[in-house]
Amino acid sequence: MADTTLLQSFNRPLALRLGAVLLAVCLLLWGAWVSREVARPREQIVTVRLSETIARFVDTEARSGKAPEDGQARTLAYLQAAEAAVREMGSNGRVVLVAEAVLAGDVPDATAELEQRVAAKLGREKRP
């Protein structure tokens, strides 16, 4: 007698529909999560030895023997190009840190890339 009352209260088609809806919701949530993970750029942390690079440029300018006004103009152009290069390097999920501020850890050094970008910017600015 107990078995017949249990079977009468159990609605199999309704349970299947609820299970299908729950499965569909879970699949949609999983698909949204996977899409977000695939679409999100991976963060990469790099360092640049900015003070060393700028000091080397200023030292070269000081030893060049050119007029101080020209040196100041070139130094200002160099600093602006360096700032723009660091800004560009810091795009697409990439974090650029000044090497002097990093205390520990194995972080890739991107100083060579910074110097190439600055040289390219200064080369473009010199041509009309």
Secondary structure, 3 states (H helix, E strand, C coil): CHHHHHHHHCCHHHHHHHHHHHHHHHHHHHHHHHHHHHHCCCCEEEEECHHHHHHHHHHHHHHCCCCHHHHHHHHHHHHHHHHHHHHHHCCCCEEEEEHHHCCCCCCCECHHHHHHHHHHHHHHHHCC
